[in-house]
Amino acid sequence: MPGFDFVIVGAGTAGCVLAARLSQDVNTHVLLIEAGDSTVLPAQTSPPAWPTLLQTPANWGDFTVEQSATGTSIQLPRGRGLGGSSAINGMVFARGHHSGYDRWPSQGAKGWGFDDLLPYFRRCETAVGRDPALRGIDGPLTVGPANPPHPVIEACLEAAAETGYARAADISGGLEEGFGLADLNIVDGRRQSAADAYLAPALERPNLSVVTNALVRRLRISGGRCVGVEYRTGTDEVTVDCTGEVVLTAGAIGSAQLLLLSGVGPKAHLADVGVTTVLDLPGVGARLHDHPIVNVTSSAARPLPPRRNNHGEAIGLLRSDPAVEEPDLQVVFVDVPSHLPSPKDPEDGYTIAVSAIRPYSRGTLRLASDDPGAAPVLDPGFYTDERDLAAVVAGMR
């Protein structure tokens, strides 16, 4: 293909935003490459149906290796297609707590504190009924709480207040702790993904090219810089030149995997799988971490009304111990027995899910082979640090 100023690998949330923003300059030629399909599945637009997407081609289908703490392999959903994970996730639109962002500058990420990021948070959203000093009023994503909430969610919130927890006015805003209705990216009863909000309005621009069903095989690196990519569509091999920047937006898993396939990573591992080392960079694929989640499911005392939203309409941000400096637990109220149906589920019920959102456990991402189509070997090392287990146990209690 002819040269581009920018080549973006991965049409997930970040890829859609970057493609839309960069192509605003009519003199800039942008190529967006996505491994998944451009087809929108019916379940992607229907909020209550999102759990079924995990069994479709819209999900990469990743699983961890067997985890020592549980003796099981854990599914790690990851969106494949335009919109990426924003097209298959649970549609909760919530910023992280400000204390988490405010740790970043002290760790070297200058300019990435909460106040630094706030203008960009606001610019992405139209947050209905929220404080305009904190939330956006004219962004491409229209977000707001369930209206009305499911009765079992309202009951859970009332129970939390009776137990003594604070009721947050805007738990999605990033300033509060306690429980509250989260904002949802659901508009007129339909999911609004990053592809809907950012990419779709930009598709008519002649300087933006989008290629789907294209698996990037490797980055083309010459003279110490990335000068393009190689990808496959069906049986066709395509080489792309890039005069500016190649941007990896394939997510925490896909971006690291592609770097390794391109010879950027730990030399010993690359040699084990037959990849020639271009740059010995041990950190690539290291320190993988994810937040474990545990579900506590209850039977309903009477039949529950139909579910119309995303199932997880309310969340809580809590501290597992008063001595903890910031919220390290997220609790989600869910109006179904579980997102992934199980034979052990009650006939009708609901779930309280507990997640350690500041995990200490670390693992690895490694290649299974030099085949770009092979799934990566994922080991997040859930609960290998006892502090994570202690936090989740405290959350369940």
N, C-alpha and C positions, 0 to 999 in steps of 0.2 A: 504494500500500500504506500501511497505518497507520504511524505513527512508531515508530522503534526507538531504544533507547539507544545501541547500537553497530551499525554496518554494516561488515562486513568484506568486502573485495573480493579474492577469490582464495582457494581452498580448498587451497592447497599446504601445505607443512610448517608455516609460521608461521600461516597461516589456520586450520588444524585445531587447533593448540595454543591459539590465542587464543579461538576459538569455544568450545572445551571449558572453558577456564579462566574466561572471562567469564560464561558461562551457569551457572556454579556458584552465582552469586547469583540466587536465585529471583525477586528483584524487578527484575532486569535483563533486558530483551528484546533479543535478539541476532539479527541477520540475517547469514548467510554466503552470498555470491553467488559462483558458479563458472561460468566459461564452458564448461567441458567437461562430460562426461557422468558420471552416477553408476554406470554399468555397469562392472563389473570384468572385464577381458578375461582369458582363461585364461593368457596369457603374463605377466600381471602377478603372478600367484601362483607361477609356476614359475621359480625363480631362474636356471637356465641359459638361459631363453628371453628374458631381458630385451633383448638387442640387437634382436630382431624388433619390439619396441615402437616403435622409432624410425620405422618405416614405417606406423604406425597413427594414428588420430585421438587417441590418448592423448598424442601429441607435437604441439606447435604447428607443427613443420616449418620452423623458422627457418634461414636461411642468411645468412652474411655477404656483403657485397659482395666483389668480387674483391680478394684481398689482394696488395699490391705485392710482398711478399717471396716469394710462392709462385706467383702468377698463377692462383690457384684460389679458388673460393668454398667456405667451410668450414661444415659443418653445426653448428648450436648447439642440441643437444637441450634441450627445455623441456617439463615435464610439463603436460598439460591434462586435468583431471578431479580427482575427490576424491583428495587426497594429493599432487597436483602432481608435482613431480619425484621425490619419495620413492616414487612408485608406478611409475616407469619407470627409475630409476637403477640403478647397479651394486651397490647394497646394502652398500658399504663404510661402516662406522660408525666414523669417526675424527675426533677433535678436531684442530684446528690445533695446531701446536707452541706451547708456552707463550711463547716469545720473541716470536712474532707478536702475541699478545694484549697482552703487556707493553709493546709499542711504543704501543699506543692511548692510554693516559693521557697520555703526553708529547705527543701530538698533539691533546689537548683532550678526549678521551673519558674523563673522570674516572669511576672506578668500573667500568671495563670491562677491567681487567687480568685475568690468568689466575686469580689467587687470588680476585678479586671474583666471577668467573663460576663458579668451581668448585662452589659449592653448587647452582647451577642446572644445570650439567652433570650432577651426581650425581643430581639430582631427576628427570631425564628417563629414567633408565636402570636396568635390572637387568642388571649386567655380570657374567655367570657366570664364576666362577673368577678374578676380578681383585681387586686390593687394595681393600678397602672404604673405606680412608681417601682413596683417589683416585677410586674408581668407585662408582656408585650400586648399591644393593641392593634397592630396592623401587619403581623407576620404571616407567612404562607400556611402555617399549620394552625388550624382552628381547634382549640382544646377546651375542655370543661368537664365538670363532674357529671356523673350519671344523674339524670333528671326524668323521673324520680329514681332513687336507688332501689335495688331489690330489697324487699322486706327483711330478709335474713341478714343482709348487710347492715341495714339500719339497726336491727336488734343487736348485732355484734358491737356496733359503735356505742349503743346505749349501755351494753354490758361493760365495755372498756371504761366508760365514764363512771359507772357505778363502782368499779374496782379501784378508782382513784387516778386513772390516767387522764392527762390533759386532752382536751378536744382541740385539734388544730384547725384553724380557719382555712389555711391553704397549705396542706402537707406537701404539695408539689412545688412550692415556691423555694424551698431550700433553707428556710430560716427556722422552722419550728420543729419541736419534738412532740410526741404524743400520737393520737389517732385522728384520721380524717378521711374524707372522700378525696380520692386522687383525681387529677385531671385525666381524661381519656381522649385519645385522638380518634374519636368517632364523630362523624358529621352526617346528620340526617340518616342515622341508623346504619351507616357504612364506615368501614375502616378508611382512614386517610393515611396512607403510607408516605414515606419520603419521595417515592416515585410520583405519587399523585400530586403532592404539594410543590415539589421542586422540579422534577424532570419533565413531567408532562407539558407544562407551559413552555419549556425550552425546546421541545422536539422540532418545532417548525423552523428553528434557526439554521440557515444553510452552513454555518461554520461549526455545527455540532454533529458528529457522527456517532451512532450507537450500534454496536455489534453484539448480538446475543448468541447463546449456544456456542460460545467461543471459550475454550479452555486455554488459558495462558500457560505455556510449557516452561518458559524461562525468560528471564531478563537478558537483554543483549548488553554486555558490559565490555567496553573498549577504552583503553587508556585511562583507566581509573574512574570512568563515569558510565552511567547507564544511557545508552544511545537508542534504545528501542526495546521491543518485545517480540516474541514468537508465540503464536497461538494456533490452535487447531479448531476448525469447524467441520465436523463430520470427518471426511478423509482429506480435506484440504489443509495444507500447512501454509500459514501466512506470516510474513515478516513485515514489521512496521518500524519505520524510522521515526525518531523523535528529536527535534532540534532544541527543545526546551527541557521540560521535566517529565519523567515518568513517575506517577504518583500511585503508591500502593494503598488501596482502600478495600482490601479483601478481608478485613477484620483481623482480630488477634490471632486467629488460626490460619486463615488463608494467606495473609501477608508474610508471616513467618515461614510458612511452608514454601512459598514461592522464592523467598530469599535463599532458603536451603537448596532448593532445586537449581538455583542459578549459581551455586558455588559460594554463597556468602553465609558463613556460619562456622561452627567448630570443625577444624580440619580433620580430627580423628573420626568424627561421626560421618562426615561427608565421604571419607575414604571407605568406610564400612559399607556404604550403599552405592559406591561407584560413581560419585559426583566429583568432578575436578574442582579443587578449591581455587576460587578467585580471590577471596579475602578471608583470612582466618579470623573470624569474629565470634568468640565463644558465647556471647550473650544471646545470639539468635536462637530462639526455641527454648531458652532457659527461663526459669522463674515464672512458669505458667501458673496462674491461679484463677480460681472461680469461686463463687459463693455457693456453698452447699445449702440445701433447703430440705426441711423436714415437714411433712404434713400430719396434722392431727385431725382425723375425720370423725364426724358425729352423725348419728341418725337424726332425722328430723322427727319431731313429735307429731307433726301433721303434714299433709302434702304441701309442698312449696309451690308458689306461683311459677309461671313460665319465666325462663331466663332470656333477657333481650340484649344484654350488653356483653361485656368481656369476661364475666364471672368474677374477676378480682377488682371490685369497684372501690375498695377502701384499703388503706395501708397504715401501718404504725411505724414510727422510728423510735427505738428505745435503746437504753444502755443495759447491758447484761449485768453490770455492777455499778454502783454509784461512783466508784473510784475511776471508772473508764472516762476518758476525757471527752468523748464524743459518741454519738449513737453508733452502735456496732451491730444492731439487730434490726431487721425489717420484718414486720409481721403483716401478712396479707390475709384479708377476709375473702373467702371464695364461696360462691353460692352453689357449688356442685360438690359431690363427694371427692372427686379428684380430677385434675386436668386430663390425665390418661386413665381411662376406665380400667378397673381391675375387678376380677371375680370376687375380691374381698370387700368391695364397696357395698355400703348399704343401698337399699333400693332407692331411697331419696335421702339426701343429707347435705352437709356443708363441711367446709374445711377451714381450719386456721393453720396457715403455713408460716414457718419460722425460718429465717435465713440469716446466716452470718455474713454481713456485708463488708466487713473488714477482715477477711481471712488472712491468717499468718502462714498457712500451709502453702508450699510451693512445689511445682512439679516441672514437667518438661513436655515439649512438642518435638517429635523426631520423625524422620522419614522412614517409611516401611521399605522403600526402594527408590530407584531413580525414575520411576514411572510417574509422570504428573497426574495421572488418573487414579493412582492408589491413595487410599485414605491415609492421613497422617496417624502416627502413633501418639495418642494423647493420654497423658498421666498428670492430672492436676494435683494428685497427692492429697485428696480430701482427708481431713482430720489427722494428717501426719503431725501437725502441731496441736498439742493437747489444748491450747487456748481456744481453738475453734470449737472443739467438742464441748468445753466448759461453757462457752457463750451460747451454743445452741441448746444445751440442757437447761441453762438459766432461762432462755427464751420460751422453751416448752413449759417450764414450771410457771 
